[in-house]
Amino acid sequence: MDRYILDGQYGKYLEMIGVRVGEALRAAGVPEDLFSHKKPVLDEAAYYRFMEAVGGQITNPQLPIRLVTADNIESFSPPIFAAYCSKNGKTCLERLSRYKRIIAPMKYELRDREGETTLVIAASTDEQVLPQFLTEIEIVFVIHIIRAATKDPITPIRVLMQQPVMDDVFAGFLGCPVEQGEENVVVFRTDDLKKPFISHNDSMWEFFEPELQRRLYEMEQEDTFAAKVRSALTELLPGGAGTVEDVAAKLGVSKRTLQRKLMEENTSFRKQLNGTREILARHYIRNTDMSSDEIAFLLGYQELNSFLRAFNLWTGMSIREYKQSLQ
């Protein structure tokens, strides 16, 4: 089952609007001090239970809107900030459709038809239904991001919800009635989504994209032991620890068990080490001004020449040629 790392600030945002966070976490069956952990993690079922519990506490219809439209909400997580840096609403929704599930157990799907663009917000599997409160704040979030980034009070054509929020405050924020439907749907005029974002920033997108791709890939491969090895290496290498013994210790297994599990998946520690080094090397070169010596050190190479030979083997290019290809 997927596990989701929550931003520690999320608990503070909820407390800011009066939610008894510890009580909601306890109702979800998880530790009530979860947000004090270094990496607050919830599995899919617990995430839904937590959001149901939060929604159950809220009686003021203004609170969900205040939560999602708080200052700097766009910097809440890398996928959201990357979407905020898009050139327009259409690209923003496309990025959210691809990367939203990194941070929450749900799917965004886009459909285009005759001047309209429809966003469908759904649970991660067809057998599940999103909690009403979660659906409400997702709809508010999407509309708020687009309005904030365009400085234009864009209004959807229509909104459908499996469990409609029947209050004037929610409909007033949307600017259109809320109807019941088989899906959770927000329909925009396509022309509205082509309006430019004042927050457009391709440099920031280039900075975030490699990390988002890595996290998405690891989610898609999360059930494999190789993914756990790659994740461990990503954390260990910059600190100068990247041996098979280091990774085995971090994962709590013996060196022999680690090698056996990788062999069962038709791979090896050497392949995972080289693959992780290549991903990190490309990321450092694309998104930082670090020298080749500094990158080699962060990747655990004792000699610069060893790194340079490896990079040429991975890409068929020297580092200088690779940088030129990015221009």
C-alpha positions as CSV (number, residue, x, y, z in Angstrom):
1,M,0.0,0.0,0.0
2,D,1.3,3.5,-0.8
3,R,2.6,5.6,2.1
4,Y,2.5,9.4,2.0
5,I,4.9,11.7,3.7
6,L,3.0,14.7,5.0
7,D,4.5,18.2,5.3
8,G,5.0,19.0,9.0
9,Q,3.4,22.4,8.3
10,Y,0.1,20.8,7.5
11,G,-0.6,20.1,11.1
12,K,0.1,23.8,12.0
13,Y,-2.3,24.9,9.2
14,L,-5.0,22.7,10.6
15,E,-4.5,23.9,14.1
16,M,-4.6,27.5,12.8
17,I,-8.2,27.1,11.8
18,G,-9.1,25.4,15.0
19,V,-8.8,21.7,14.2
20,R,-7.9,19.4,17.1
21,V,-5.2,17.6,15.2
22,G,-4.3,15.1,17.9
23,E,-7.9,14.1,18.2
24,A,-8.3,13.6,14.5
25,L,-5.1,11.5,14.3
26,R,-6.2,9.4,17.1
27,A,-9.6,8.8,15.4
28,A,-7.6,7.8,12.3
29,G,-5.8,5.1,14.4
30,V,-2.4,6.7,14.2
31,P,-0.1,8.4,16.8
32,E,-1.5,11.7,17.9
33,D,2.0,13.3,17.8
34,L,2.5,12.3,14.2
35,F,3.3,15.8,13.0
36,S,6.2,16.0,15.4
37,H,7.9,13.1,13.7
38,K,10.8,13.9,11.3
39,K,8.8,12.4,8.4
40,P,5.0,12.2,9.2
41,V,3.8,9.2,7.2
42,L,0.3,7.9,6.6
43,D,-0.8,5.0,4.5
44,E,-3.7,5.4,2.2
45,A,-6.5,4.1,4.5
46,A,-5.3,6.2,7.4
47,Y,-5.0,9.3,5.2
48,Y,-8.7,9.0,4.3
49,R,-9.7,8.3,7.9
50,F,-7.7,11.4,9.1
51,M,-9.4,13.6,6.5
52,E,-12.8,12.3,7.5
53,A,-12.0,13.1,11.1
54,V,-10.9,16.6,10.3
55,G,-14.0,17.2,8.2
56,G,-16.1,16.0,11.0
57,Q,-14.8,18.7,13.3
58,I,-15.4,21.6,11.0
59,T,-18.8,23.3,11.3
60,N,-17.8,26.7,10.0
61,P,-18.0,26.6,6.1
62,Q,-15.4,29.4,5.9
63,L,-12.7,27.2,7.4
64,P,-11.9,24.9,4.5
65,I,-11.5,27.9,2.3
66,R,-9.3,29.7,4.8
67,L,-7.1,26.6,5.0
68,V,-6.6,26.2,1.3
69,T,-6.2,29.9,0.5
70,A,-3.7,30.7,3.2
71,D,-0.7,32.8,2.3
72,N,2.1,30.9,0.5
73,I,0.0,27.7,0.1
74,E,1.7,27.2,-3.2
75,S,5.0,26.6,-1.5
76,F,3.4,23.8,0.6
77,S,5.2,21.0,-1.3
78,P,7.4,20.6,-4.4
79,P,4.6,19.2,-6.7
80,I,2.4,22.1,-5.8
81,F,5.1,24.7,-6.2
82,A,6.1,23.2,-9.5
83,A,2.6,23.5,-10.8
84,Y,2.4,27.1,-9.6
85,C,5.5,27.8,-11.7
86,S,3.7,26.7,-14.9
87,K,3.1,29.0,-17.9
88,N,-0.7,28.7,-17.6
89,G,-3.6,26.8,-16.0
90,K,-3.5,24.0,-18.5
91,T,0.1,23.2,-17.8
92,C,-0.5,23.6,-14.1
93,L,-3.3,21.0,-14.2
94,E,-1.2,18.7,-16.4
95,R,1.6,18.8,-13.8
96,L,-0.8,18.2,-10.9
97,S,-2.3,15.2,-12.9
98,R,1.1,13.7,-13.1
99,Y,2.6,14.4,-9.7
100,K,-0.4,14.8,-7.3
101,R,-0.2,11.2,-6.2
102,I,3.3,11.8,-4.8
103,I,1.7,13.7,-1.9
104,A,-1.8,12.4,-1.6
105,P,-3.8,9.2,-2.4
106,M,-5.8,10.6,-5.3
107,K,-5.9,11.0,-9.1
108,Y,-6.3,14.0,-11.2
109,E,-7.5,13.3,-14.8
110,L,-7.9,15.9,-17.6
111,R,-10.5,15.7,-20.4
112,D,-10.7,18.2,-23.3
113,R,-13.8,18.7,-25.3
114,E,-15.2,21.5,-27.5
115,G,-13.6,24.5,-25.7
116,E,-13.9,22.9,-22.2
117,T,-11.3,21.3,-20.0
118,T,-12.6,19.0,-17.3
119,L,-10.7,18.1,-14.2
120,V,-11.8,14.8,-12.6
121,I,-10.6,14.4,-9.0
122,A,-10.9,10.8,-7.8
123,A,-9.6,8.3,-5.2
124,S,-6.6,6.3,-6.1
125,T,-8.7,3.2,-6.8
126,D,-12.1,2.9,-8.3
127,E,-13.4,1.0,-5.3
128,Q,-12.9,4.0,-3.0
129,V,-14.7,7.3,-2.6
130,L,-12.9,10.5,-1.6
131,P,-14.1,11.9,1.8
132,Q,-16.3,15.0,1.2
133,F,-14.0,17.3,3.1
134,L,-11.0,16.2,1.1
135,T,-12.9,16.7,-2.2
136,E,-14.0,20.1,-1.1
137,I,-10.5,21.4,-0.2
138,E,-9.0,19.9,-3.4
139,I,-11.6,21.8,-5.6
140,V,-11.0,25.0,-3.7
141,F,-7.2,24.5,-3.9
142,V,-7.2,24.1,-7.7
143,I,-9.4,27.1,-8.3
144,H,-7.4,29.2,-5.8
145,I,-4.0,28.3,-7.4
146,I,-5.3,29.3,-10.9
147,R,-6.8,32.6,-9.7
148,A,-3.7,33.5,-7.6
149,A,-1.3,32.7,-10.5
150,T,-3.3,34.7,-13.1
151,K,-4.6,37.4,-10.8
152,D,-7.9,36.8,-12.5
153,P,-11.1,35.7,-10.7
154,I,-11.6,32.7,-13.1
155,T,-14.9,30.9,-12.5
156,P,-15.6,27.3,-13.5
157,I,-18.4,26.5,-15.8
158,R,-19.8,23.9,-13.4
159,V,-18.8,21.7,-10.5
160,L,-20.1,18.2,-9.7
161,M,-19.4,16.2,-6.5
162,Q,-20.3,12.7,-5.5
163,Q,-21.1,14.1,-2.1
164,P,-22.0,17.8,-2.7
165,V,-21.2,20.5,-0.2
166,M,-24.6,22.2,0.2
167,D,-23.8,25.7,1.5
168,D,-23.7,29.1,0.1
169,V,-20.2,29.8,1.2
170,F,-18.7,27.0,-0.9
171,A,-20.8,27.9,-4.0
172,G,-20.0,31.5,-3.5
173,F,-16.3,30.9,-3.6
174,L,-16.6,28.8,-6.8
175,G,-18.9,31.3,-8.5
176,C,-21.2,28.5,-9.8
177,P,-23.7,26.0,-8.3
178,V,-22.6,22.7,-7.0
179,E,-24.5,19.7,-8.3
180,Q,-24.4,16.0,-7.5
181,G,-22.7,13.7,-10.0
182,E,-21.1,10.3,-10.5
183,E,-17.7,11.9,-10.4
184,N,-16.0,14.9,-8.7
185,V,-15.6,17.3,-11.6
186,V,-14.5,20.9,-12.2
187,V,-15.2,22.1,-15.7
188,F,-13.2,25.2,-17.0
189,R,-13.3,27.1,-20.2
190,T,-10.1,26.1,-22.0
191,D,-9.4,29.7,-22.9
192,D,-9.4,30.6,-19.2
193,L,-6.7,27.9,-18.7
194,K,-4.6,29.5,-21.4
195,K,-4.2,32.8,-19.5
196,P,-0.6,33.3,-18.5
197,F,0.6,32.7,-15.0
198,I,2.5,35.6,-13.4
199,S,4.3,33.0,-11.4
200,H,5.7,31.3,-14.5
201,N,9.3,30.2,-13.8
202,D,10.9,27.6,-16.1
203,S,14.1,27.7,-14.0
204,M,12.3,26.5,-10.9
205,W,10.5,23.8,-12.9
206,E,13.9,22.6,-14.2
207,F,15.1,22.5,-10.6
208,F,12.1,20.5,-9.3
209,E,11.4,18.1,-12.2
210,P,14.3,15.6,-11.6
211,E,13.3,15.1,-8.0
212,L,9.6,14.8,-8.8
213,Q,10.5,12.2,-11.5
214,R,12.6,10.3,-9.1
215,R,9.9,10.3,-6.4
216,L,7.3,9.2,-8.9
217,Y,9.5,6.4,-10.2
218,E,10.1,5.2,-6.7
219,M,6.4,5.2,-6.0
220,E,5.8,3.1,-9.1
221,Q,8.5,0.7,-8.1
222,E,7.8,1.0,-4.3
223,D,7.2,-2.7,-3.8
224,T,10.6,-3.7,-5.0
225,F,13.6,-4.1,-2.8
226,A,15.7,-2.3,-5.4
227,A,13.6,0.8,-4.8
228,K,14.4,0.7,-1.1
229,V,18.1,0.4,-2.0
230,R,18.0,3.4,-4.3
231,S,16.2,5.4,-1.8
232,A,18.8,4.6,0.9
233,L,21.6,5.4,-1.5
234,T,20.1,8.8,-2.3
235,E,20.3,9.7,1.4
236,L,23.7,8.0,2.1
237,L,25.9,9.0,-0.8
238,P,26.1,12.8,0.0
239,G,27.3,11.9,3.5
240,G,30.1,9.7,2.1
241,A,28.5,6.4,2.9
242,G,27.4,4.3,-0.1
243,T,28.8,0.8,0.4
244,V,26.7,-2.3,0.4
245,E,27.4,-2.6,4.1
246,D,26.1,1.0,4.7
247,V,22.9,0.3,2.8
248,A,22.3,-3.0,4.5
249,A,22.7,-1.4,7.9
250,K,20.3,1.4,6.9
251,L,17.7,-1.1,5.7
252,G,18.1,-3.3,8.8
253,V,19.2,-6.4,6.8
254,S,22.4,-8.3,6.4
255,K,24.7,-7.8,3.5
256,R,23.9,-11.3,2.3
257,T,20.1,-10.8,2.5
258,L,20.4,-7.5,0.6
259,Q,22.3,-9.2,-2.2
260,R,19.9,-12.1,-2.3
261,K,16.8,-9.9,-2.5
262,L,18.4,-7.9,-5.3
263,M,19.3,-11.1,-7.2
264,E,15.7,-12.3,-6.9
265,E,14.7,-9.1,-8.8
266,N,17.4,-9.8,-11.5
267,T,19.6,-6.9,-10.4
268,S,22.6,-6.2,-8.2
269,F,23.9,-3.7,-5.8
270,R,26.4,-2.4,-8.3
271,K,23.6,-1.8,-10.9
272,Q,21.6,0.1,-8.3
273,L,24.6,2.1,-7.1
274,N,25.5,3.1,-10.7
275,G,21.9,4.0,-11.6
276,T,21.5,6.1,-8.5
277,R,24.8,7.9,-9.1
278,E,23.8,8.6,-12.7
279,I,20.4,10.1,-11.7
280,L,22.1,12.3,-9.0
281,A,24.9,13.3,-11.3
282,R,22.5,14.5,-14.0
283,H,20.5,16.4,-11.4
284,Y,23.5,18.1,-9.9
285,I,24.8,19.2,-13.4
286,R,21.4,20.5,-14.5
287,N,20.4,22.3,-11.4
288,T,23.5,23.4,-9.5
289,D,26.8,25.2,-10.2
290,M,28.8,22.6,-8.4
291,S,32.2,21.6,-9.9
292,S,32.9,18.1,-11.2
293,D,35.1,17.5,-8.1
294,E,32.3,18.4,-5.8
295,I,29.8,16.2,-7.6
296,A,32.3,13.3,-7.6
297,F,32.7,13.7,-3.8
298,L,28.9,13.7,-3.3
299,L,28.5,10.6,-5.3
300,G,31.2,8.7,-3.3
301,Y,34.0,8.6,-5.8
302,Q,37.5,8.6,-4.4
303,E,39.0,10.0,-7.6
304,L,37.6,12.5,-10.1
305,N,38.8,10.5,-13.1
306,S,36.6,7.5,-11.9
307,F,33.6,9.7,-12.0
308,L,34.4,11.2,-15.4
309,R,34.8,7.8,-16.9
310,A,31.6,6.6,-15.4
311,F,29.7,9.6,-16.6
312,N,31.0,9.1,-20.1
313,L,29.9,5.5,-19.9
314,W,26.4,6.5,-18.8
315,T,25.7,9.2,-21.3
316,G,28.2,8.8,-24.1
317,M,29.3,12.3,-23.5
318,S,31.8,14.3,-21.4
319,I,30.4,16.6,-18.7
320,R,31.2,19.6,-20.9
321,E,29.3,18.0,-23.9
322,Y,26.4,17.1,-21.6
323,K,26.1,20.7,-20.4
324,Q,26.2,22.0,-23.9
325,S,23.4,19.6,-24.9
326,L,21.2,21.2,-22.2
327,Q,21.5,24.7,-23.6
